Structures are given as C-alpha cells and as structure tokens.
Amino acid sequence: MHPRIAIPADTLIEATNIINERNAPFAPRPAIEAIVKSGGAPVILPSVAPKFVDDYIDLFDGIVFAGGFDVDPTFFGEEPHLKLGMTYRKRDIFEIALLKRAYEKGKAILGICRGMQLINVALGGTVYQDLSENKTIYVKHSQDAPGNLPSHHANVSEDSRLYQLVGKRPYINSRHHQALKDIAPGLKVVARADDGVVEAIESSASDQILGLQWHPENMYKHYTDSQNIFADLIARANKVAQNN
C-alpha cells in the first residue's frame, strides 16, 4: 500500500461558478500531484472541530501543513499587527490540535510556508507578524516573479537532513510577509536567507519534522531538489506505516 499523506484543507472564501457557496474546503493541486508522483496517497481533511482529530489520526502516516492565511497571533500571545494579513481562526484551531496529536503519534510532518509557521506556533514558538518588524531584513521575500520559478537563495546547514535533499545553497521561490521569530522547543533552524530570515526548520532529535518557508510544490516538476522534499516525506511516512 502507498503511505497515506494528509493535507488539511484551506478554505475558499469566495463563491465560484462551480461551487456556489462561501467557505468551501479545498487542497492545493500542486501539493496533491507532488505527493502522488513521490508514491503517496493524499487524504484531504476539512477544518472541523478539534474533537474530530482523534477520528482522523489513524487515517494517515504523514501530513503536509500547506500555505494559506496568516496564523492568528493570539495563539502566540500577541494582538494583531497593523500589517497582519487575513486570518481564519477555525482552520488554526483545527490544525494546531491536529499537529499536536500527529507530533505525539510520531507521524511524518512537512510544513510549507504558513505550515512551517503553524508548526512553530503550535509547539510554543512565535512569528514576526510582518517582516517590517525586523529591521535587518533586506531580501525580497514576496517575489514578483512567477511562483513556479525561484527568486532568492537560502543557506543550509551542512549537518542537517535538508542539506542531503537540496544542497548548501538552493535557489528557492518566496511569497511570504511573515517569518519565524522565537523557535519552539524541539525544533532547530537549518536554513536562512542572506538577511537571516529563517527558511527551514527540523526536529532537533529525530527526522519527524521538516518545515520550509518556500513552496517546493510549485517547483517540483522542473527542480529535482523540490521533488526531493516530497520523496523524503514519503520515505519518512513509509517508516511510520511499517511500524504500525
């Protein structure tokens, strides 16, 4: 059997000509396709009440926390900044509960952009609500180039798992206005941009968690290092499946 990879759904705020309703759940097609290409079976989970987390937890071996709205800053003890973007508290509540349970159960975890920030917040860290809060930042982190093309480099620690997947200085895409600030216990920074912005995190003592500030799902078709990210997730999820 293929390892099952959960993707918590985002929420489509506006109605469309296909779904004539607001707040419909959806999952990003590029992430689904990247998982399938690497040998995983995607499982989409809508944002529901946290009481359903235990009903979902045995349905998957690995999980991808994908991009989307800003995380509500009250989850890390702050009031909203003037430049905070749109938030969706219902999704935050569900995903934080799901992340904590997946972490406890040893599931393979990948965080992408907002997903990395969500992981950090759920485990006790914080984020800059807007990059303007950090005056040392000078790299353009919200690119105007097409999203499937890289725009700036990251510097990866040679003693990290990520180094084995993407090398020392990968060329990455970038579309975010927030960044990790205080790193949660159990996590370590393994990549930064030239201006110091955190670009990737890993679990300190295991291979359970990998978080990226960039979007490999948008580049996997043409960039091997991006596909390596999903192949690594499937390999880690396979180990989980074999141990259950």
N, C-alpha and C positions, 0 to 999 in steps of 0.2 A: 504493500500500500504506500501511497505517497504521504509524506508528512503533511499534516493539516496546519495551515497558516491562517490565523485570524487577522482580519483587518477591521477594527472598529470604524463604523461608518461616520462620514462627515454629514452635514445637514444642508440641503439645498434650500436657502431662504426664500427664493423667488419661485413662482409657478412657471412652468414651461408649457409648450404646446403638446407635450407628451403626458406630463403629469400635472394636471390642473389643480394643484394644491401647493401650499407652502409647507416648509419644514419636512420635505421628503428625505429619507436617508439615502446616501449613495457612497460608493467607494471609488477611488481613483483608478481608472482603467490601466494606466501605465504600471501601477504597482501590482495589479492583478496579473498582467501579462508577464512582468518580470518574475513573479513567483512561479507561474506556470512554466516558463522557459527553464527555470532552475530545477524543476521537478517537484514543486509543492502544489498542494490543493488548497486554493483560497476559500476561506469561510468568512462571510461578511456578518458583522454583529451590529445591529442598530443600537443607538443610545437609548437605554431604558433605565429603570430604577436599579440602584446598586444591589437590591435584594436578589436580582437575577444573575449576578456574577457567578455564584456557585453552580447555577444550572448550565452556564456556558463553559466553565473552566476545563472540563474534561473533553470538550469538543475539538481542542486544538493542541498542537505540540509546540508551535511557535507563534509569535504575534508581531505585527507591524503597527506601530503607532505612527500614523501618517500626518501630513501637514494639515493646515486649516487655520481657524481663528486663533487669536491670542488667548492664552490661558488667563482666566480671571485672577487678578493679582491678590484678591482676598485669600486665595489658597496659600499664598506665602506671606501673609500678614501685612499687605500694603493696600493703600487706596489707589484708585485709578489715576495714572499719569495723564497729563493733557494730550499726549500723543499716543495713548493706548488705542489699538485698533478694535475692531468688533470682537466681542466675546460671545460664547454660548455656554452658559453655566451648566445646562443639563448634560451636555457632552463631557464637560470637565468632571462633573461628579461621577458619571459612569466610568470614564476612562481611568480616573485616579483609583477608584475601587478595583477596577479590572487589573490595572498594573500592579497594585499591591498584592493581589491574590496570585497573579501569574508569577510574580517575583518569589512569593512564598513557595509556590509549587514547582519552581525550577524550570519554567518554560523558557525557551529561547526567545529573546526580545530584541527587536530592532526599532529604533526611534528615528524618524525623519523630520527635520525642521521643527515644527511645533511638537512633534512626537518626542524628540530629544528633550525639549524644554519641559514637556509634561512629565517625562520620567524623572527629571531632576527635581521638579517641584513635588511630585508625589512622594519622593524619598527624602524630602527635607531640605532641598536647595531653593535658590531664588533665581530670577532672571532680571535683566535690565528691561523695563517695560518699553523703552525706546533707546536706540543706540545713542541718541543725543545725551543720555545720562552719563555716558563715559566719554570724557573729553579727549582721550588718547586715540580714539578711533578715526582712521582716515581712509581706509579701503572702502570702495563702493560695494555694499553688501546687498543692495536691491538692484540687480542688473537691468539694463535696458535691452541687452542682447536677448535673442530668443531663448526660452527656458531650457531647450534641449542642447544648448551649447554652453561650454564653460566660460567663466569670466574672470576668475582670480585664482591664486594658488593657496594651498594650505601646507603647513609644515607638520609632518607626522613623526611622532616619537619612534625611534628605531626599536625600542623594547616593547612595542605594542603589537597586538594581533592585527590591527588595522594596517600596520606597515607591511605585513605579509600580503595584504589584499590590494593595496593601492600604491605602495611605494612611499618614498620620503617626501615628495613634493607634488602631489596630484593637482591637476588643473580642474577646478570644480565650478559648478553653477551656483548661483546665490540669489535668493529672493526673500530676505527677511529684514525686519526692522527691530527685532529683539535679539538678545543673546544671553547665554548663561552668565550668572554673576557668582553667587556662592555655590560651590559644588557640594552635592548631597553626600552624606556618609556612604561608603561602599562603592563610590564612583571615582574615577580619575580622568583627568584631561589627557588626551593622547594626540590632539591636533589643534593648532591655532593658525589663524591668518597672520599676515605680516604685522598687522597692527595689534595683535594679541587677542582678538576675538576668538572664543572657543568654537572650534569647528567639529570636534568629535570627542566623545567620552566612551569609556569602557568600564565594566565591573573591575574593581580593584583586585579581587581574589579568585575570579573564575572567568569563563567565557560566556556567561549568561547574557550580558547586556552589551549592545553596541548602539551608540547614538551618533547621528550625523546632522550637522546643520544644513548640509546641502541636499540635493534631490537626485540620487542615483537612478530612481525610477524613470526620470526624464531623459537619461543619457545611456541606459544600459544597451540599447540596440547598436550603438556605434562605439562605445567605450568599454573595453574589457574590464577595467578596474571597477566600473559601476556595476557590471554584471557579477563581478566577484563578490560584491556586498550581498547580493541575494543568494548566490551559491553558498556563501558562508552561513547565512541564516538557515538554509535548507539542511546543511550538514549538521548544524547545532540542533535543529529540530529533530533530525533523524536520531540523534543520540538520545533525546528525550523520549521519542516514540519507542525505541528499543528497550529503554529502562522501565517502561510502564507495562 
